[in-house]
Structures are given as C-alpha cells and as structure tokens.
Amino acid sequence: MSENVVHLHKATDPPTDDTAPTVLTVVPDPAPAAPVPLWVRSGRAVKSAATHESTRATVRAAARHGLYTFNGGRIVARRAWDGRTGSRYERMIRAAEAAGNLEAAEEWEERLQRFRAARHHRRMDLLHSPVEAARGVAVGAGMSIGVLVALGVVMAISTGHVGDVITPLSATVDFIALLIRIVQVVWGPALSIGPFLALLALWSVGRKQQAAPAWALPANVRNSEGEPITPSIVVKALRDLGVPALARAIKEMGDAGASMLGPIRIAGCGVEVDVTLPSGVATNEVQNRRRKLAENLTRHEHEVFITIPQAARTVRLWVADSGALDEPIGPSPLVTDDTMTADYKLGKAPWGQDLRGDAAALSLYQRHLLITGLSNQGKTVALRSLALWLSLDKSVQFLMGDLKGVGDWAMFDGLATTLIQGPTDEHVIQVTEMVEGAVDEMNRRIQAPPGTVFPPLIVLVDEAQVAFMCPAKDADKRPYGGSKANSRYFMAVRKIHNQGRAVNVLMWQGTQDPTNENLPKLVREGAHTRASLALGTESQARMALGDKAVDGGAAPNLLRPGLDRGTLVVASDGISIPAGQSSITVRTHYIDDDAAEAITDRAKALRDGVTTLHAIDRSAEHDPLADIAAVIGDAPRVRTKDVLARLAARNGDAYGDWSFLDLKRVLDDADASPYKSDGVMCVARDRVARALANRDSDSSASAE
C-alpha cells in the first residue's frame, strides 16, 4: 500500500511529468472599492435626469407652448394697435423713404391723412352719440310696446276676451326674464372659462406663426432643411447679408421690410421673387454674397440663383426646394416619342428643362454653336442630343470630327457625310481639311444666283481644343493649330463664322477647360449660341459666355463639378429667356449610346442612304464615275443636286465647281444619263453600277 508524500518545501524545479502533484494557488479576493459618496451619487442622478432626452423634450415643450401664448399675445396686441392707430402707415412711409421711392412715400402719407380724418370724424360722432342713443332707445321701446298692445287688441277682438290685450306684452316680459335667468346661470362658468379660452386663442396664433426660438420647436421642424420661403425669411436673409447700407435700410423700414419684395411666385421646383434694393445698395453686392444668402435661406449655394432683370436696382432670386436640383429630370422626348421629327428652320430641339421646370427648347436655325466646360461634365452628350434631333430633318447634312475618338459619335456612321474620329495630329489635319472643304462649299453657295436655297450643312468638331493646340505644320510651314492669321483650322472656322450662316453652313464646336490658347477670343465670340457646363473660375465663365452674360448673373463657375453634370448655362437668342435676363440655366436630358443609336437608325431610314467618309482623300487623282456611285450609296435614285452636294463634300477640290452640265457630261459618256422622276432630275444607281461594270469588262477585254 503506497503512500502519497507531501513536500513541505517549495521545489526549485517543479516536475513536468504526469505524476507531478497538483499545486493549488489561493488568490485572495480584491479589496472592495471605496464607496461612492452620497452627494456624488445624488449629483449623477440629478445630472442624468436633467440631461435625459425625455426631460429635455419636456422642457422644450413647456417653453414652446408658453412662448406660443406669450408671443401670440404680442402678435394680437400689435395687430390691434395697427388697426387702431396709424403706425402701419408710418412704417410704410419709412420703408418707402429708405428705399428711395418718394412717390410711394407720398401715396402712403395721403392714406395716413385719410385714416386720421376718418378717425377724427368717428370720435366727434361719439360726442353726440349718448343723446342720440337715448332717443333711439326711447323711440324703439315706445314703438315696441305699441306694436305689442296693437297685437293684443287684435287677439282680444278675435277671442272676445279683454284680458288678451296684454297677453303679447306679458309674454315678452316673461321671455326677457328667461334670458336674464340664463345669463345668471351661464355668467359664472363663463367668467371662469373665458380666460382659458382667451389664452387658447393666443396660443393658436403663436403656434401658427411658430413664435418660439428654434431650440424649442419640434424636432421635425427644428431639424428640417429648407423651410418654406416667406417674405419675412427673405427680408431677414437680406438683412443679415453683411451689407451695412442694406441692413440699415431694412432696420429703418421696421416690419415693413417686405415692401422691397415683389410677389413670391412658384417657379418649377422652387420659388422666384424680385427684390428692389434700397438706395445706396448695388446689385453686385448681393450677387457677390450668393453663398451667405443661400445659407441665410437655409439652402445650399447651388440652390439659389441671382440674376439681374431690366428693372433698376432689382435682383431676381430663384430659390429651389431643398434637394430638388439633385433629382434627375425625365427622359428626352427624342427617346420616348418614336414619331418625333425635326424642322431645321421652324422647329426647336428639346434640350432639357429650365430651373422652373419648363421645357427648354433651342432653335438651331442659322446659329453657330459653342459648348464648353470642364472634362467629364456632359459636354459631348449635350452637343450630341442637338445633333440627334437635327438628324431627324432629312435635308440636313453633317461633317463631323471627333478629336476624342472613343466612339461617342460612332452612331453617325452612315448618316454624316464625313466622320473623322481620333486624337492624333493626323486626325487634326483631316478635320482641318474637312472644315476647309466646308469653306469651299460655302464659297460655292455664295456665288450661286440670289434666292438659291441650300440645304443646311452642319460642320461639327468635338474636343476642338485639340485642333487649336495642334503643333503640326503643312508643307508650306503653315500651322494647323494656333490662333494666328496663318493658322489653318483657326482661319477656316473664322471664315465660316463670318459668312456661313447666310448660306446655311454652320459651325458647331465643343471644347473643354477653355483658355485663350485652346479657345481663341475671335472664335468663341463668333458663336451665336454659347453654353457652358461647370467651370473652375469666373474668368473661364467670361470666356465661355461673354462679359454681358456673367455681369447679368450667369455663373457656370458656381456649378458643382460632378454633381451638376449635364447642367448648362446658356446665352442665346434661340432659347426662351425671362425678360431682362441675359442667360438661362438648363438641365439637359441624358441620352445614352443605345438610345442615340436608335434615334440615328430612325434618321437613316428617312434618307436615301449616305456613304460616310472616314478620311479626307488628299490625292489629286479621282474617278468621277466611281465617286458618283459612292455618294449614291444604296439608294435606288438620288436627285442630281444632292449628288453634286455629296461630291463637293467628298472632294471639294475636284467637284466643288461642278454644275449640272459637268455631272450630265460624265453620266452621258458612261451611258448612265440622268432622268426626270416626279418632275425632278435624278441619277439612277442601277445605271451607274451598270456603267461601271461595262467599263470594267471593257478594261479587262483590252488587257487580254
């Protein structure tokens, strides 16, 4: 029988095998924490109770309803005082004098005099009213008694009882006694309840006016953004704008500061109001404080627009509903209406919506166009949507150069006569020669007999800053880019700007991040319609839209890059702009690539077929019959004048001077003579194809 040995000394090397004895370590309990003093615990409890949300809500509710009653009493007292005295008229006189409107001051002074005269007349009547009242009471009482006695006599005659003579009189006395008893019963409770009803009425007035500090208002009101725009809010925002002269004038006006304001009108997703500034306050002092004014109105800066109408010393404020401008607008009618067509001369392109929510449509008739902005803000989509609408007019021809070259304009292949896509210097050279070809076509049209009507020719260059910045030079050392008198692209654009609109040759350009180097002054000022997306500085805004538009309130530099993508500030006589303004802000419809392809497919169906050139043929050699076949495309027949126009666009040097006789000579020689169809001379595709086939077979036979 074994025994366990318990060692009474501590081993220096405790055993590690499984038979080692278990050593139990006794850990003493930690010392108890010192008790918290009663006064500390009481203070914590009081603090917790005082700062609890329920306590704060209760305090806010008590303060709110108490102040509703108190301030409601002040409001009622002020209304009563205004009704009994001429203080209202005096405030209006001070307001008119502060605003420098002496005519209005004289008119209010006349009203005050009439009010005082009428009040004096009423007070003088009170001197005679006691005698007149006593006389009236006596006469009325006598007449009433006489009527009652007469009625009693009639009753007595009818019934034969003499006592009925006083029956109506006694009934009246009994009725009066009943009324007195009712008043005696009701009078006591009425005296007790009356003050509470009066306080309830004052509370209702104060609650309706929100007559309490902001911290005491309910959470849904206290935390809400974008409170409704009222005259008092606008006046307070202007008073706190930081313009000393304006603040002094409003202070002198008293509560009548709203006399500066016109009617507040609902305008789309916001409201609009005209503010006539007091004497000594300039309109630009308000314009330059747009952010502060917006914050005073509990709005973000991009939700307040300040423009200058025709009226002197007046600014027009448009204040959006909170968050309304961050909501997208609906799809373009070009996408939703498959039956829509275009009319270059009389129609307007559905471009988007203005800030008032009204449709914004742009006339493109004989107007050169320039759209600019920072990169990736929707410039190409905005420009392309105009071209998509115009493509639905089958008479319009397009020459297009896309110097970005990522396929944004690929859907116009088969619709545009020329489509060049790419960012290299070679593409710039091709685009320059395309624009110069349009200049030759313009000159040919100018030399035509007076009264000749030409189809619209749109010369469109997207990312035009690439052309202006191109360093390449031709064989004669003439630069393609730049803004000098020998710069080829610059001079070609200038020539179209100078004379193109008279013969329906129009220049459309889209650029980004404008500077004097990549968008020369003469080119940007040659555009009739100028539009800008978000820009970085005011100087760029002036480059994009001109000084007049910016001085009138246009501010594309205040748009938010990225957030306001697709929002344009437009200066043009081709769009409806409110009277007195020099620009309008438009939120454009977004048309994606798939929808754009669907629209161009509809546009291609309206045409006989267009062969799109993807490069300018600079070789001297050309084949007239093959070129005629190329411009006819898949159409069974094309009018001779359209064939001439397409040949000139294909090779202006070779065919720019061609007339109908030149075309007829080539076709007659090939046995493919033009013929008349429905009274119009046409060229048949089959005849030209047969002539080419016969020529090729003859060439093969000769070679054998």
TANOR-V816748 format. One record per pair of residues at least 12 apart in sequence whose C-alpha atoms are under 10 Angstrom apart, sorted by the first residue. I is the first residue (numbers start at 1). GAP is how many residues later the second one is. Records with the same first field share a line. If there is no record, write none. Layout:
BEGIN
I=GAP  GAP
END
This chain:
BEGIN
4=17
5=16
6=15
7=14
56=160
57=159  160  161  162
59=157
60=153  155  156  157  158
61=155  156  157
62=154
63=149  150  152  153  154
64=142  143  146  147  148  149  150  151  152  153  154
65=138  139  141  142  146  147  151  152
66=137  140  146
67=136  139  140  143  144  145  146  149
68=131  132  134  135  136  137  138  139  140  141  142  143  144  145
69=129  130  131  132  133  134  135  136  137  138  142  143
70=129  132  133  136  141  142
71=131  132  134  135  136  138  139  140  141
72=127  128  129  130  131  132  133  134  135  136  137  138  139  140
73=125  126  128  129  130  132  133
74=128  131  132  137
75=127  130  131  134  136
76=125  126  129  130
84=31  35
85=27  30  31  34
86=25  26  27  29  30  33
87=25
88=20  24  167  168
89=16  18  19  20  21  22  23  24  26  167
90=15  18  19  22  163  164  166
91=17  161  162  163  164  165  166
92=12  13  15  16  17  20  161  162  163  164  165  166  167
93=12  13  14  15  16  19  160  163
94=14  155  156  157  158  159  160  162  163
95=154  155  156  157  158  159  160  161  162  163  164  165  183
96=12  153  156  157  160  161  163  164  182
97=152  155  156  181  182
98=147  148  150  151  152  153  154  155  159  179  180  181  182
99=147  150  151  153  154  158  160  161  177  178  179  180  181  182  214
100=149  177  178  179  180
101=177  178
144=25
145=23  24  27
146=23
147=21  22
148=17  18  19  20  21  22  23  24
149=15  16  17  18  19  20
150=15  16  18
151=13  14  15  16  17  18
152=12  13  14  15  16  17
153=12  13  14  15
155=12  13
224=74  98
225=72  73  74  75  96  97  98
226=69  71  72  73  74  93  94  95  96  97
227=70  71  72  94  95
228=42  43  69  70  91  93  94
229=35  41  42  43  44  68  69  90  91  92
230=28  34  41  67
231=25  26  27  28  29  30  31  32  33  42
232=23  24  25  26  29
233=25  63  64  65
234=23  24  26  27  30  39  41  59  62  63  83
235=12  15  20  21  22  23  24  25  26  40  62
236=14  21  22  57  60  61
237=55  56  57  58  59  60  61
238=12  19  37  39  48  54  55  58  59
239=12  18  54  57
240=52  53  56
241=44  45  48  49  50  51  52  53  54  55
242=43  44  47  50  51
243=38  39  42  43  46
244=36  37
245=33  34  35  36  37
246=31  32  33  34  35  36  39  40
247=31  34
248=30
249=28  29  30  31  32
250=27  28
258=17
259=16  17
260=14  15  16  17  18  54
261=12  13  14  15  16  53  54  55
262=12  13  14  54
263=12
264=53  54
265=53
266=52  53  54  90
267=51  52  53  87  88  89  90  91
268=50  52  53  56  85  86  87  88  89  90
269=49  50  51  52  53  54  55  56  85  86  87  88  89
270=33  34  48  49  50  51  52  54  55  85  86  87
271=33  46  47  48  49  50  84  85
272=32  33  34  44  45  46  47  48  84
273=42  43  44  45  46
274=32  33  34  35  37  40  41  42  43  44
275=38  39  40  41  42
276=35  36  37  38  39  40
277=35  36  37  38
278=35  36
279=34
280=33
281=32
282=30  31  32  33
283=23  24  25  29  30  31  32  33  269
284=22  23  24  29  31  267  268  269
286=20  29
287=18  19  20  21  28  30  264  265  266
288=18  265
289=12  17
290=12  13  14  15  16  268
291=12  13  267
293=13
294=25
297=22
298=24
299=20  21  22  23  24
300=19  20  22  23
301=18  257  258  259
302=17  18  23  24  256  257  258  262
303=15  16  17  18  19  20  21  22  23  52  256
304=13  14  15  16  17
305=12  13  14  15  50  248  249  250  253  280
306=12  13  246  247  248  249
307=242  243  244  245  246  247  248  273  274  275  276  277
308=243  244  245  246  272  273  274
309=243  244  269  270  271  272  273
310=242  269  270  271  272
311=269
315=237  238
316=237  264  265
318=37  38
319=36
320=35  36
324=31
325=30  238  239  262
326=237  238
328=259  260  261  262
329=23  24  28  258  259  260  261
330=22  23  258  259  260
331=21  257  258  259  260
332=18  19  20  21  53  256  257  258  259  263
333=16  17  18  19  56  256
334=15  16  17  51  54  55  58  255  257  261  262  264  265
335=254  255  256  257  260  261  263  264
336=259
338=260  261  264
339=263
340=49  52  259  262
341=48  49  50  51  52  53  261  262  265
342=46  47  48  49  50  51  52  54  261
343=20  21  22  46  47  48  49  50  51  52  53
344=19  20  21  22  45  46  47  48  49  50  51  52  111  112
345=18  19  20  21  48  111
346=17  18  19
347=14  15  16  17  18  42  43  46
348=12  13  14  15  16  17  38  41  42  226  227
349=12  13  14  15  36  37  38  39  40  41  226
350=12  13  35  36  39  238  239
351=31  32  34  35  38  235  236  237  238  239
352=30  33  214  215  216  234  235  236  237  238
353=214  232  233  234  235  236
354=213  214  215  222  223  230  231  232  233  234
355=212  229  230  231  232
356=229  230
357=229  230
358=228
359=217  227  228  229
360=215  216  217  224  225  226  227  228
361=25  213  214  215  225
362=24  167  208  210  211  212  213  214
363=23  166  209  210  211  212  213
364=22  23  26  142  164  165  210  211
365=91  136  139  141  209
366=90  92  134  135  136  137  138  139  140  141  162  208
367=130  133  134  137  138  139  140  141  159  160  161  162  163  205  206  207
368=90  91  128  129  132  133  137  138  139  140  141  156  158  159  160  161  162
369=14  91  128  137  138  139  140  141  155  157  158  159  160  161  162  203
370=13  90  91  92  94  137  138  139  140  141  153  154  155  156  157  158  159  160  161  162  174  175  200
371=12  91  92  137  138  139  140  141  153  156  158  159  160  161  162  173  174  197  198  199
372=91  92  93  137  138  139  140  141  142  147  152  158  159  160  161  162  163  168  169  171  172  173  196
373=137  138  139  140  141  158  159  160  161  162  163  167  168  171  183  184  188  195
374=137  138  139  140  158  159  160  161  162  183  187  188  191
375=136  137  138  158  159  160  186  187
376=136  157  158  185  186  189  190
377=135  155  156  157  158  183  184  185  186  187  188  189  190  191
378=155  156  184  186  187  188  189  190  210  212
379=83  84  131  132  133  152  153  154  155  186  187  188  189
380=22  28  29  82  83  130  131  132  186
381=27  28  185  207  208  209  210  211  212  215
382=128  149  151  184  185  186  205  206  207  208  209
383=77  79  125  126  127  148
384=24  25  76  78  126  207  212
385=203  204  205  206  207  211  214
387=25  71  73  121  213
388=23  24  203  208  209  211  212  215
389=207  210  211  214
390=66  68  213
391=21  24  25  208  209  211  212  213  215  216
392=207  208  209  210  211  212  213  214  215
393=63  210  213  214
394=21  61  62  209  210  211  212  213  214
395=59  60  61  62  211  212  247
396=19  20  58  59  60  61  62  108
397=18  19  20  21  58  59  60  61  62  108  213  248  249  252
398=14  17  18  19  20  21  58  59  60  61  62  108  214  251
399=16  17  18  19  20  21  32  35  36  38  39  58  59  60  61  62  108  213  214  250
400=12  13  16  17  18  19  20  21  31  34  35  58  59  60  61  62  108  213  214
401=17  18  19  20  21  22  26  27  29  30  31  33  34  58  59  60  61  62  63  108  213
402=17  18  19  20  21  25  26  29  58  59  60  61  62  64  108
403=17  18  19  20  21  22  24  25  28  58  59  60  61  62  63  64
404=17  18  19  20  23  57  58  59  60  62
405=15  16  17  18  19  22  57  58
406=15  16  17
407=14  15  186
408=13  54  184  185  188
409=12  53  184  187  188
410=183  186  187
411=182  183  185  186  187  188  189  190
412=184  185  187  188  189  191  192  200
413=187  191  197  198  199  200  201
414=186  187  189  190  193  195  196  197  198  199  219
415=185  186  188  189  190  192  194  195  196  197
416=42  188  194  195  196  197  198
417=40  193  194  195  196  197  214  229  230  232  233
418=13  16  41  192  193  194  195  196  197  198  231  232
419=12  15  41  42  193  194  195  196  197
420=14  41  192  193  194  195  196
421=41  193  194
423=40  43  44
424=42  43  46
425=41  42  44  45  46  47  48  55  56
426=44  46  189
427=39  40  188  189
428=36  38  39  40  41  42  43  44  52  53  61
429=38  41  43  44  45  50  51  52  59  60  186  187
430=184  185  186  187  188
431=28  29  30  33  36  49  58  184  185
432=29  35  48  49  56  57  58  59  60  61  184
433=47  55  56  59  182  183  184  185  219
434=25  55  58  181  182  215  216  217  218
435=24  25  26  53  54  55  56  57  58  60  61  72
436=52  53  55  56  57  59  60  216
437=55  179  211  212  213  214  215  216  219
438=19  20  21  54  55  57  58  62  67  68  69  210  211  214  218
439=20  52  53  54  55  56  57  60  61  66  213
440=52  56  208  209  212  213  216  217
441=16  59  62  64  204  207  208  211  212  214  215  216
442=12  15  53  54  57  58  59  60  61  62  63  64  214
443=52  53  56  57  60  213  214
444=59  204  208  212  213  214
445=55  57  58  59  60  211
446=53  54  56  57
448=55
452=51
453=50  51
454=48  49  50  51  187  191
455=48  49  50  187  190
456=45  47  48  49  50
457=43  44  46  47  48  49  50  188  192
458=46  47  48  49  50
459=34  37  46  47  48  49  50
460=46  47  48  49  50
461=46  47  48  49  50
462=46  47  48  49  50
463=46  47  48  49
464=25  44  45  46  47  48  54  55
465=16  17  44  45  46  47  48  49  50  52  53  54  55
466=15  45  46  52  53
467=13  14  15  21  22  23  51  52
468=12  13  14  15  19  20  21  22  49  50  51  52
469=12  13  14  48  49  50
470=12  19  48
473=14  15
474=14
481=36  37
482=35  36  37  38
483=33  34  35  36  37  38  39  40
484=36
490=29  30  32  33
491=32
493=13  14  15  16  29  30  33
494=13  28  29  30  32
496=30
497=25  26  27  28  29  30  31
498=28
506=21
507=19  20
508=19  21
509=14  15  18  21
510=21  22
511=21  33
512=20  21  23
513=20  21  22  23  27  31
514=21  22  25  26  27  29  30
515=24  25  28  29
516=24  27
519=24  25
520=23
521=22  23  25
524=19  20  21  22
525=18  19  20  21
527=18  45
528=43  44  45  46
529=16  41  42  43  44  45  46
530=13  14  15  16  38  39  40  41  42  43  53
531=13  14  25  36  37  38  39  40  41  52  53  54  55
532=12  13  22  23  24  25  34  35  36  37  38  39  53
533=22  23  24  25  26  27  28  31  32  33  34  35  36  37  52  53  54
534=21  22  23  24  25  26  27  28  29  30  31  32  33  34  35
535=20  21  22  23  24  25  26
536=20  21  22  23  24  25
537=18  19  20  21
538=12  16  17  18  19  20
539=18
540=16  17
541=13  14  15  16  17  28
542=12  13  14  15
544=12  25  26  27
545=24  25  26  27  37  38
546=25
548=23  34  35
549=20  21  22  23  32  33  34  35
550=21  32  33
551=31
552=28  29  30  31
553=28  29  30  31
554=15  16  17  27  28  29  30  31
555=13  14  28  30
556=12  13  14  29
557=12
564=23
565=22  23  25
566=20  21  22  23  24
567=18  19  20  21  22
568=16  17  18  19  20
569=14  15  16  17  18
570=12  13  14  15  16
571=12  13  14
572=12
607=28
608=24  25  26  27  28  29  30
609=22  23  24  25  26  27  28  29
610=20  21  22  23  24  25  36
611=18  19  20  21  22  23  35  39
612=18  19  21  38
613=17  18  36  37
615=35
616=33  34  35
617=33  34  35
618=33  35
619=32
620=31  33  34
621=33
622=29  32  33
623=31
624=23  30  31  39  42  43
625=38  41  42  44  45  47  63  64  66  67
626=62  63  65  66
627=16  19  20  23  24
628=15  16  18  19  22  35  38  39  55  57  60  61
629=14  54  55  56  57  58  59  60  62  63
630=13  16  17  20  55
631=12  13  14  15  16  18  19  54
632=14  15  51  52  53  56
633=52
634=51
635=48  49  50  51
636=46  47  48  49  50  51
637=37  38  40  44  45  46  47  48  49  50
638=36  42  43  44  45  46  47
639=35  36  37  38  41  42  43  44  45
640=19  20  23  24  34  35  36  40  41  42  43  44
641=18  19  22  39  40  41  42
642=40  41
643=17  20  39  40
644=12  13  14  15  16  18  19
645=13
647=16
660=21
663=20
664=19
667=16  20  21  24
669=22
670=17  18  20  21  22  24  25
671=16  17  19  20  21  23
672=12  13  14  15  16  17  18  19  20
673=14  15
674=13  14
END
